Amino acid sequence: MALVGPTAAGKSSLALELARRRPGVEIVSVDSMSVYRAMDIGTAKPDAVARAEVPHHLLDLVDPDEEFTVVRFQAEARRVLTGIEQRRHRALLVGGTGLYLRAVVDDLELPGRFPDIAARLQAEADADGVGALHARLADLDPTAAARITATNRRRVVRALEVTIGAGRPFSSFGPGLEAYPPTRFTLVGVPFVAAVVDQRIERRFRDLVAAGLVGEVRALAARPGGLSRTARQALGYREVLAHLEDGIPLDEALTEGVRRTKAFARRQWAWFRRDPRICWLDPTSDLLAQLCAAWDGAVGDLTHG
């Protein structure tokens, strides 16, 4: 089963409570920033007590100066899920990083990265405009070009990068994220309730600062390798780095962190609500009871199907 939803919706606490009530549950984090070691406070990782009580996976995989990709996450997730199945336990995927989740539950065929080609294409886009690149993509991969808006620079560059680097059309890697095929995972979602999520985000930032977020970011930035490009984008970390490195007043930086996190929660909600396979819990009723019922139903289907 996978439990999804926007940040601050309460997924982690629900998952932990379910695992306490159902023997053999192991939690698999689906969070693109919790993979980094020493990024503990800002990512709200489960504490040592929770990890001792219930097995948690896909936390602390790499140092914060390393780049981390969805391809690597998919490989790590496959390894972890195989181990859980061999122990005859059940995995509960929990998180809000939509692409990482799709990579696992849909077993996406993910193209590699070709940084030299991408850099060259970015330079061409600067010189000639993204429209010229889109026309080139239309020649090489008309299917991909038809799916991508000509002004969407990021997607056009990526499609061309893969088409050129892999030697095969970008569209040949599958129907893309617009398709929602059958999956062996039961998908359950905690819905977005704006007033609740916004209040939790504001409170979370206050709690993070009180727990030592600024000191954590300062220590990370002082490491020999610092923070990688991907790690620097983490919610809360980027804003505190702006305070430490650029002199932005802390209050102003934290206000921006709250604003950015609220916007991110809304983007997550827009992403997940498009997936017709997700069964959304009723926010007006007992969420844990609903989740336990969904879990029992999914396990029953596996046992008797």
VOBA-1610 file (N, C-alpha, C; in pm, whole numbers, padded with zeros to 5 digits, always signed):
BEGIN
Met+00084-00119+00000Met+00000+00000+00000Met+00088+00124+00000Ala+00036+00232-00058Ala+00103+00360-00054Ala+00008+00464+00005Leu+00060+00542+00098Leu-00017+00650+00160Leu+00042+00782+00112Val-00038+00859+00040Val+00013+00980-00024Val-00066+01102+00022Gly-00019+01217-00023Gly-00086+01341+00008Gly+00013+01454+00024Pro-00036+01577+00041Pro+00053+01692+00051Pro+00128+01697+00182Thr+00233+01775+00185Thr+00310+01793+00307Thr+00222+01848+00418Ala+00250+01807+00539Ala+00177+01852+00659Ala+00034+01800+00666Ala+00000+01702+00585Ala-00135+01645+00591Ala-00150+01542+00701Gly-00037+01498+00759Gly-00043+01401+00869Gly-00014+01259+00828Lys+00049+01238+00711Lys+00075+01103+00661Lys+00166+01023+00752Ser+00274+01084+00798Ser+00374+01009+00875Ser+00317+00957+01006Ser+00243+01040+01076Ser+00186+00997+01204Ser+00081+00889+01183Leu+00003+00901+01077Leu-00096+00797+01047Leu-00027+00665+01016Ala+00079+00671+00936Ala+00151+00549+00899Ala+00210+00481+01021Leu+00268+00560+01110Leu+00327+00502+01230Leu+00222+00437+01318Glu+00108+00501+01332Glu+00001+00443+01414Glu-00052+00314+01351Leu-00064+00311+01218Leu-00106+00187+01152Leu-00005+00076+01179Ala+00123+00108+01165Ala+00227+00006+01183Ala+00228-00047+01326Arg+00194+00036+01421Arg+00187-00009+01560Arg+00073-00109+01581Arg-00030-00096+01500Arg-00149-00180+01517Arg-00149-00305+01429Arg-00063-00306+01329Arg-00061-00420+01237Arg+00080-00479+01233Pro+00101-00596+01294Pro+00234-00657+01294Pro+00286-00682+01152Gly+00416-00668+01136Gly+00478-00697+01008Gly+00479-00583+00909Val+00432-00464+00950Val+00434-00348+00861Val+00572-00282+00867Glu+00629-00253+00751Glu+00753-00178+00743Glu+00729-00054+00657Ile+00772+00060+00706Ile+00745+00188+00639Ile+00858+00220+00542Val+00819+00257+00421Val+00915+00294+00317Val+00892+00441+00282Ser+00988+00525+00316Ser+00975+00668+00291Ser+00985+00699+00142Val+00895+00784+00096Val+00898+00832-00042Val+00912+00984-00037Asp+01029+01027+00002Asp+01057+01170+00021Asp+01195+01200-00036Ser+01201+01292-00129Ser+01326+01317-00202Ser+01433+01383-00117Met+01397+01437+00000Met+01496+01503+00085Met+01534+01421+00208Ser+01448+01328+00247Ser+01482+01244+00362Ser+01590+01142+00329Val+01627+01134+00202Val+01737+01044+00164Val+01872+01097+00211Tyr+01878+01225+00251Tyr+02006+01286+00286Tyr+02037+01269+00435Arg+02156+01220+00462Arg+02204+01211+00599Arg+02224+01351+00657Ala+02199+01364+00786Ala+02221+01487+00862Ala+02120+01596+00830Met+02030+01572+00737Met+01919+01665+00713Met+01798+01608+00787Asp+01799+01625+00917Asp+01704+01555+01003Asp+01590+01646+01050Ile+01627+01764+01099Ile+01525+01852+01158Ile+01432+01905+01050Gly+01489+01961+00945Gly+01407+02024+00841Gly+01321+01928+00764Thr+01362+01802+00755Thr+01282+01702+00683Thr+01185+01629+00775Ala+01190+01660+00903Ala+01099+01598+01001Ala+01104+01447+00995Lys+01226+01393+00991Lys+01241+01248+00989Lys+01189+01187+01120Pro+01144+01063+01115Pro+01105+00996+01240Pro+01225+00986+01333Asp+01199+00998+01461Asp+01309+00996+01557Asp+01354+00853+01584Ala+01457+00841+01666Ala+01517+00710+01694Ala+01417+00615+01759Val+01329+00667+01842Val+01230+00583+01910Val+01136+00520+01808Ala+01086+00602+01715Ala+00995+00551+01613Ala+01064+00450+01524Arg+01190+00476+01489Arg+01263+00384+01401Arg+01293+00252+01471Ala+01312+00258+01603Ala+01336+00135+01677Ala+01208+00053+01690Glu+01097+00123+01694Glu+00968+00057+01711Glu+00919-00007+01581Val+00937+00065+01470Val+00888+00020+01340Val+01001+00037+01238Pro+01030-00065+01159Pro+01135-00049+01057Pro+01099+00062+00956His+01196+00150+00931His+01182+00256+00832His+01292+00239+00727His+01257+00263+00602His+01352+00244+00493His+01362+00369+00406Leu+01471+00379+00331Leu+01500+00485+00235Leu+01519+00621+00303Leu+01573+00615+00424Leu+01619+00735+00494Leu+01771+00730+00499Asp+01835+00848+00494Asp+01980+00858+00515Asp+02059+00771+00418Leu+02029+00783+00291Leu+02098+00703+00190Leu+02228+00765+00142Val+02234+00899+00136Val+02351+00966+00078Val+02388+01087+00163Asp+02511+01134+00145Asp+02555+01257+00211Asp+02494+01378+00141Pro+02480+01488+00214Pro+02411+01605+00157Pro+02483+01675+00044Asp+02610+01640+00021Asp+02680+01702-00092Asp+02663+01622-00221Glu+02587+01511-00216Glu+02566+01427-00332Glu+02436+01464-00403Glu+02438+01452-00536Glu+02316+01464-00613Glu+02238+01333-00598Phe+02106+01342-00601Phe+02025+01222-00590Phe+01917+01228-00697Thr+01893+01116-00764Thr+01800+01113-00876Thr+01687+01014-00853Val+01583+01030-00932Val+01470+00938-00924Val+01512+00799-00970Val+01608+00790-01061Val+01656+00659-01106Val+01719+00583-00990Arg+01799+00653-00913Arg+01862+00588-00798Arg+01759+00551-00693Phe+01661+00639-00671Phe+01557+00608-00573Phe+01482+00483-00615Gln+01448+00473-00743Gln+01375+00355-00791Gln+01452+00227-00763Ala+01583+00230-00789Ala+01666+00111-00765Ala+01670+00076-00618Glu+01685+00176-00532Glu+01688+00151-00387Glu+01554+00097-00340Ala+01445+00152-00392Ala+01313+00107-00351Ala+01288-00037-00391Arg+01331-00074-00511Arg+01315-00213-00555Arg+01389-00308-00461Arg+01509-00269-00423Arg+01588-00353-00332Arg+01518-00369-00198Val+01468-00259-00144Val+01402-00262-00013Val+01274-00344-00019Leu+01193-00323-00122Leu+01067-00396-00133Leu+01090-00546-00148Thr+01192-00583-00220Thr+01226-00725-00232Thr+01259-00784-00096Gly+01337-00712-00016Gly+01372-00759+00117Gly+01252-00774+00208Ile+01161-00679+00203Ile+01040-00685+00285Ile+00957-00807+00246Glu+00942-00829+00117Glu+00864-00944+00071Glu+00930-01076+00111Gln+01061-01081+00106Gln+01132-01203+00147Gln+01113-01232+00295Arg+01095-01127+00375Arg+01068-01146+00518Arg+00921-01176+00544Arg+00841-01179+00438Arg+00698-01203+00448Arg+00630-01096+00531His+00682-00974+00522His+00620-00857+00583His+00549-00777+00474Arg+00486-00666+00514Arg+00413-00581+00421Arg+00473-00441+00422Ala+00488-00385+00303Ala+00544-00250+00290Ala+00432-00147+00287Leu+00455-00036+00357Leu+00367+00080+00350Leu+00452+00196+00301Leu+00432+00234+00174Leu+00503+00349+00118Leu+00436+00476+00166Val+00515+00571+00212Val+00458+00693+00270Val+00538+00813+00220Gly+00468+00909+00160Gly+00540+01029+00121Gly+00464+01114+00022Gly+00527+01226-00013Gly+00462+01321-00102Gly+00541+01357-00225Thr+00651+01286-00254Thr+00727+01313-00374Thr+00665+01231-00488Gly+00580+01298-00566Gly+00496+01228-00662Gly+00572+01149-00766Leu+00678+01206-00823Leu+00752+01136-00927Leu+00820+01011-00871Tyr+00875+01021-00750Tyr+00938+00905-00688Tyr+00836+00795-00666Leu+00717+00832-00623Leu+00612+00733-00601Leu+00574+00664-00732Arg+00553+00743-00837Arg+00515+00684-00965Arg+00624+00592-01018Ala+00750+00628-00995Ala+00861+00544-01040Ala+00853+00405-00980Val+00801+00397-00856Val+00793+00268-00786Val+00663+00196-00818Val+00550+00261-00798Val+00422+00190-00811Val+00391+00157-00956Asp+00445+00234-01052Asp+00420+00206-01193Asp+00541+00146-01262Asp+00648+00123-01184Asp+00770+00061-01237Asp+00812+00130-01368Leu+00819+00262-01363Leu+00850+00341-01482Leu+00986+00303-01539Glu+00993+00302-01671Glu+01122+00288-01738Glu+01181+00428-01749Leu+01284+00455-01671Leu+01335+00591-01658Leu+01462+00609-01741Pro+01463+00709-01828Pro+01584+00736-01905Pro+01693+00795-01817Gly+01818+00775-01859Gly+01930+00827-01782Gly+01950+00976-01801Arg+02056+01029-01741Arg+02091+01170-01754Arg+02215+01182-01843Phe+02215+01288-01919Phe+02328+01316-02009Phe+02365+01463-01991Pro+02438+01493-01883Pro+02460+01634-01845Pro+02530+01717-01951Asp+02625+01661-02025Asp+02694+01738-02128Asp+02598+01779-02239Ile+02513+01687-02278Ile+02414+01719-02381Ile+02314+01822-02329Ala+02271+01805-02204Ala+02176+01899-02146Ala+02234+02039-02140Ala+02361+02051-02103Ala+02425+02182-02096Ala+02431+02247-02234Arg+02462+02167-02335Arg+02468+02220-02470Arg+02330+02266-02517Leu+02228+02191-02484Leu+02092+02229-02523Leu+02046+02356-02450Gln+02084+02368-02323Gln+02050+02490-02250Gln+02114+02612-02316Ala+02239+02597-02359Ala+02307+02707-02427Ala+02237+02740-02559Glu+02192+02638-02631Glu+02121+02661-02756Glu+01987+02731-02730Ala+01922+02693-02622Ala+01795+02759-02588Ala+01817+02907-02556Asp+01927+02935-02487Asp+01960+03075-02458Asp+01984+03154-02586Ala+02052+03090-02682Ala+02091+03160-02804Ala+01978+03170-02905Asp+01905+03059-02923Asp+01808+03053-03032Asp+01663+03049-02987Gly+01641+03028-02858Gly+01505+03019-02807Gly+01457+02875-02799Val+01363+02851-02709Val+01315+02715-02689Val+01234+02666-02808Gly+01177+02760-02884Gly+01099+02721-03001Gly+01181+02644-03103Ala+01306+02685-03120Ala+01393+02614-03213Ala+01420+02472-03165Leu+01437+02456-03035Leu+01459+02321-02981Leu+01334+02236-02997His+01217+02296-02978His+01094+02220-02993His+01077+02174-03138Ala+01115+02258-03234Ala+01108+02219-03374Ala+01204+02103-03402Arg+01320+02107-03340Arg+01416+01997-03355Arg+01360+01868-03295Leu+01294+01880-03179Leu+01233+01764-03116Leu+01123+01707-03205Ala+01048+01794-03270Ala+00941+01748-03359Ala+00996+01664-03473Asp+01116+01695-03518Asp+01179+01614-03623Asp+01225+01479-03570Leu+01283+01480-03450Leu+01343+01358-03395Leu+01241+01269-03325Asp+01143+01331-03259Asp+01045+01255-03181Asp+00912+01329-03185Pro+00838+01317-03294Pro+00712+01392-03305Pro+00610+01359-03197Thr+00613+01235-03147Thr+00518+01198-03040Thr+00545+01279-02915Ala+00672+01288-02875Ala+00707+01366-02757Ala+00677+01513-02779Ala+00708+01565-02899Ala+00684+01706-02928Ala+00536+01739-02917Ala+00450+01646-02958Ala+00306+01671-02950Ala+00257+01675-02807Arg+00329+01608-02717Arg+00288+01604-02576Arg+00338+01725-02497Ile+00437+01796-02550Ile+00505+01900-02473Ile+00478+02037-02535Thr+00435+02130-02453Thr+00413+02267-02499Thr+00545+02327-02546Ala+00540+02397-02658Ala+00662+02450-02718Ala+00734+02550-02630Thr+00665+02607-02533Thr+00727+02706-02443Thr+00780+02645-02314Asn+00758+02515-02296Asn+00802+02450-02172Asn+00949+02410-02187Arg+01038+02503-02153Arg+01181+02482-02177Arg+01234+02358-02106Arg+01198+02340-01981Arg+01252+02228-01905Arg+01219+02095-01971Arg+01094+02076-02009Arg+01053+01948-02067Arg+01108+01929-02209Val+01114+02038-02286Val+01170+02027-02421Val+01317+01987-02415Val+01393+02054-02328Val+01535+02021-02315Val+01553+01878-02267Arg+01476+01836-02172Arg+01488+01700-02120Arg+01457+01596-02228Ala+01351+01619-02305Ala+01314+01524-02410Ala+01424+01514-02515Leu+01481+01627-02552Leu+01589+01625-02650Leu+01715+01561-02592Glu+01743+01592-02466Glu+01860+01535-02399Glu+01854+01382-02405Val+01738+01326-02374Val+01724+01180-02373Val+01727+01124-02515Thr+01656+01188-02605Thr+01650+01141-02743Thr+01789+01133-02805Ile+01868+01237-02781Ile+02004+01241-02837Ile+02096+01147-02759Gly+02092+01157-02626Gly+02185+01080-02543Gly+02161+00930-02545Ala+02033+00890-02542Ala+02000+00748-02538Ala+01995+00685-02677Gly+01988+00770-02778Gly+01981+00716-02913Gly+01848+00654-02946Arg+01744+00693-02876Arg+01609+00644-02901Arg+01511+00753-02860Pro+01392+00757-02916Pro+01299+00866-02885Pro+01262+00871-02737Phe+01248+00990-02686Phe+01206+01008-02548Phe+01072+00940-02524Ser+00983+00947-02621Ser+00849+00888-02606Ser+00852+00737-02598Ser+00963+00674-02641Ser+00971+00528-02638Ser+00988+00472-02497Phe+01011+00562-02400Phe+01028+00516-02262Phe+00894+00495-02191Gly+00786+00510-02263Gly+00656+00483-02203Gly+00559+00597-02229Pro+00434+00579-02189Pro+00332+00680-02217Pro+00346+00806-02134Gly+00437+00804-02038Gly+00456+00923-01957Gly+00365+00924-01835Leu+00367+01036-01765Leu+00293+01047-01639Leu+00145+01074-01660Glu+00105+01094-01785Glu-00037+01118-01810Glu-00119+00990-01803Ala-00053+00876-01811Ala-00123+00747-01805Ala-00121+00693-01662Tyr-00230+00627-01623Tyr-00242+00571-01488Tyr-00280+00424-01499Pro-00183+00339-01528Pro-00212+00197-01553Pro-00244+00123-01423Pro-00296+00002-01434Pro-00318-00079-01313Pro-00186-00101-01239Thr-00193-00108-01108Thr-00075-00127-01025Thr-00106-00226-00915Arg-00005-00296-00870Arg-00025-00393-00761Arg-00040-00325-00626Phe-00013-00195-00620Phe-00023-00120-00495Phe-00163-00061-00479Thr-00214-00070-00357Thr-00335+00004-00321Thr-00291+00146-00283Leu-00353+00246-00346Leu-00316+00385-00322Leu-00423+00453-00239Val-00381+00507-00126Val-00471+00576-00034Val-00416+00715-00011Gly-00505+00816-00008Gly-00458+00952+00005Gly-00520+01026+00122Val-00439+01112+00184Val-00489+01207+00284Val-00518+01336+00209Pro-00642+01380+00203Pro-00675+01495+00118Pro-00622+01627+00173Phe-00617+01724+00085Phe-00572+01858+00119Phe-00688+01939+00175Val-00673+01981+00299Val-00770+02071+00361Val-00692+02199+00393Ala-00714+02302+00315Ala-00627+02420+00316Ala-00607+02478+00456Ala-00713+02500+00529Ala-00701+02564+00660Ala-00616+02480+00754Val-00635+02349+00749Val-00561+02259+00838Val-00414+02254+00798Val-00388+02234+00670Val-00250+02221+00623Val-00173+02352+00644Asp-00234+02464+00612Asp-00166+02593+00629Asp-00129+02617+00775Gln-00220+02585+00865Gln-00193+02603+01008Gln-00080+02512+01053Arg-00081+02390+01005Arg+00025+02295+01042Arg+00161+02340+00988Ile+00163+02394+00868Ile+00289+02441+00810Ile+00346+02556+00892Glu+00262+02649+00930Glu+00308+02761+01012Glu+00362+02712+01146Arg+00290+02620+01208Arg+00336+02566+01336Arg+00462+02485+01319Arg+00472+02410+01209Arg+00590+02328+01185Arg+00715+02415+01176Phe+00707+02526+01106Phe+00825+02611+01094Phe+00868+02665+01229Arg+00772+02703+01311Arg+00808+02750+01446Arg+00877+02638+01523Asp+00823+02518+01512Asp+00880+02404+01585Asp+01019+02369+01531Leu+01038+02379+01400Leu+01168+02346+01341Leu+01276+02441+01390Val+01242+02568+01394Val+01340+02666+01443Val+01372+02640+01589Ala+01268+02611+01667Ala+01290+02582+01808Ala+01374+02456+01827Ala+01363+02362+01734Ala+01438+02236+01744Ala+01582+02250+01696Gly+01616+02365+01635Gly+01755+02387+01595Gly+01779+02384+01446Leu+01680+02419+01364Leu+01697+02413+01219Leu+01811+02502+01171Val+01822+02622+01224Val+01926+02714+01177Val+02064+02654+01203Gly+02084+02598+01321Gly+02211+02535+01352Gly+02241+02417+01263Glu+02138+02338+01232Glu+02156+02223+01144Glu+02202+02268+01005Val+02136+02371+00951Val+02173+02419+00818Val+02313+02480+00820Arg+02346+02552+00926Arg+02480+02611+00937Arg+02587+02502+00935Ala+02564+02395+01008Ala+02660+02285+01012Ala+02672+02216+00877Leu+02560+02200+00807Leu+02562+02137+00676Leu+02639+02223+00576Ala+02615+02353+00579Ala+02682+02443+00486Ala+02832+02448+00511Ala+02873+02422+00637Ala+03015+02428+00672Ala+03090+02301+00639Arg+03019+02196+00599Arg+03085+02071+00561Arg+03175+02095+00440Pro+03282+02017+00425Pro+03372+02036+00311Pro+03301+02038+00176Gly+03202+01952+00159Gly+03130+01948+00032Gly+03006+02034+00029Gly+02970+02093+00143Gly+02849+02174+00147Gly+02725+02092+00117Leu+02631+02155+00051Leu+02508+02088+00010Leu+02501+02084-00142Ser+02455+01973-00195Ser+02442+01958-00340Ser+02330+02047-00392Arg+02325+02057-00524Arg+02220+02138-00587Arg+02081+02089-00547Thr+02062+01958-00543Thr+01930+01906-00509Thr+01900+01925-00360Ala+01997+01903-00274Ala+01974+01917-00131Ala+01943+02062-00093Arg+02004+02157-00163Arg+01983+02299-00133Arg+01840+02345-00161Gln+01766+02266-00237Gln+01629+02305-00272Gln+01527+02262-00168Ala+01569+02191-00065Ala+01475+02140+00034Ala+01400+02254+00102Leu+01272+02231+00124Leu+01190+02330+00192Leu+01249+02364+00329Gly+01265+02490+00355Gly+01324+02537+00480Gly+01473+02556+00471Tyr+01542+02465+00407Tyr+01687+02473+00396Tyr+01728+02588+00304Arg+01662+02600+00191Arg+01697+02707+00097Arg+01680+02844+00161Glu+01574+02860+00238Glu+01548+02989+00298Glu+01648+03021+00410Val+01681+02919+00490Val+01780+02942+00596Val+01918+02966+00535Leu+01949+02902+00424Leu+02074+02929+00355Leu+02079+03073+00305Ala+01966+03124+00260Ala+01961+03265+00217Ala+01990+03357+00334His+01945+03319+00453His+01975+03396+00574His+02123+03389+00608Leu+02180+03269+00602Leu+02319+03249+00644Leu+02419+03301+00541Glu+02388+03282+00414Glu+02483+03315+00309Glu+02463+03453+00248Asp+02337+03497+00243Asp+02308+03624+00176Asp+02263+03734+00270Gly+02253+03702+00398Gly+02218+03804+00495Gly+02071+03840+00501Ile+01985+03757+00442Ile+01841+03782+00452Ile+01799+03770+00599Pro+01726+03869+00654Pro+01683+03857+00794Pro+01610+03724+00817Leu+01634+03662+00931Leu+01578+03530+00958Leu+01426+03530+00950Asp+01361+03629+01010Asp+01216+03633+01005Asp+01165+03637+00861Glu+01233+03716+00778Glu+01194+03725+00637Glu+01216+03592+00567Ala+01327+03527+00597Ala+01357+03398+00535Ala+01254+03293+00575Leu+01216+03292+00701Leu+01119+03193+00748Leu+00981+03220+00690Thr+00945+03346+00676Thr+00818+03380+00614Thr+00813+03329+00471Glu+00926+03343+00400Glu+00934+03291+00264Glu+00926+03138+00265Gly+00987+03074+00364Gly+00978+02930+00375Gly+00835+02882+00394Val+00760+02951+00478Val+00619+02917+00500Val+00540+02934+00370Arg+00563+03049+00304Arg+00491+03075+00178Arg+00522+02968+00074Arg+00649+02934+00060Arg+00690+02836-00040Arg+00635+02697-00008Thr+00631+02663+00120Thr+00579+02531+00159Thr+00430+02522+00134Lys+00356+02628+00161Lys+00213+02628+00131Lys+00188+02611-00018Ala+00267+02680-00099Ala+00252+02666-00244Ala+00286+02525-00289Phe+00389+02467-00227Phe+00429+02331-00260Phe+00318+02232-00226Ala+00253+02250-00112Ala+00144+02160-00074Ala+00032+02164-00177Arg+00005+02280-00231Arg-00100+02292-00332Arg-00058+02225-00463Arg+00068+02233-00498Arg+00115+02164-00618Arg+00108+02012-00599Gln+00143+01966-00479Gln+00132+01822-00451Gln-00013+01775-00465Trp-00104+01854-00412Trp-00246+01819-00419Trp-00292+01812-00565Ala-00247+01909-00646Ala-00283+01909-00788Ala-00228+01785-00857Trp-00106+01745-00818Trp-00044+01626-00878Trp-00123+01500-00842Phe-00147+01480-00712Phe-00209+01355-00668Phe-00356+01345-00707Arg-00427+01455-00708Arg-00571+01448-00736Arg-00599+01407-00880Arg-00498+01416-00969Arg-00516+01373-01107Arg-00517+01220-01119Asp-00467+01152-01017Asp-00453+01006-01023Asp-00585+00941-00981Pro-00657+00882-01075Pro-00788+00825-01042Pro-00781+00699-00957Arg-00660+00645-00939Arg-00645+00520-00864Arg-00642+00544-00713Ile-00623+00669-00671Ile-00609+00699-00528Ile-00747+00702-00462Cys-00760+00628-00355Cys-00882+00632-00272Cys-00859+00732-00160Trp-00935+00840-00160Trp-00912+00948-00065Trp-00988+00925+00065Leu-00918+00940+00176Leu-00983+00930+00306Leu-01077+01048+00327Asp-01176+01027+00408Asp-01274+01132+00439Asp-01220+01215+00555Pro-01187+01344+00532Pro-01127+01425+00638Pro-01222+01456+00753Thr-01351+01431+00734Thr-01447+01459+00841Thr-01466+01339+00933Ser-01401+01228+00902Ser-01416+01107+00982Ser-01280+01065+01036Asp-01276+00956+01111Asp-01154+00907+01174Asp-01058+00856+01067Leu-00948+00929+01046Leu-00854+00894+00939Leu-00786+00761+00967Leu-00745+00740+01090Leu-00674+00617+01123Leu-00763+00496+01104Ala-00888+00505+01148Ala-00981+00392+01131Ala-01001+00361+00983Gln-01012+00465+00902Gln-01028+00444+00758Gln-00904+00380+00697Leu-00787+00426+00741Leu-00662+00372+00688Leu-00647+00225+00727Cys-00677+00194+00850Cys-00668+00054+00895Cys-00764-00035+00815Ala-00884+00016+00789Ala-00980-00061+00711Ala-00929-00083+00569Ala-00871+00021+00511Ala-00816+00008+00375Ala-00701-00091+00374Trp-00618-00086+00477Trp-00505-00179+00486Trp-00554-00323+00497Asp-00651-00345+00586Asp-00702-00481+00605Asp-00766-00533+00476Gly-00834-00445+00404Gly-00894-00486+00277Gly-00790-00521+00174Ala-00682-00442+00168Ala-00576-00470+00071Ala-00506-00599+00103Val-00477-00622+00231Val-00411-00746+00271Val-00501-00866+00244Gly-00631-00848+00268Gly-00725-00956+00241Gly-00730-00991+00094Asp-00724-00888+00008Asp-00725-00913-00136Asp-00601-00992-00178Leu-00486-00957-00118Leu-00363-01028-00150Leu-00368-01173-00102Thr-00431-01193+00013Thr-00435-01327+00072Thr-00531-01419-00003His-00644-01362-00047His-00749-01447-00103His-00764-01432-00255Gly-00690-01332-00311Gly-00709-01308-00455Gly-00639-01411-00541
//
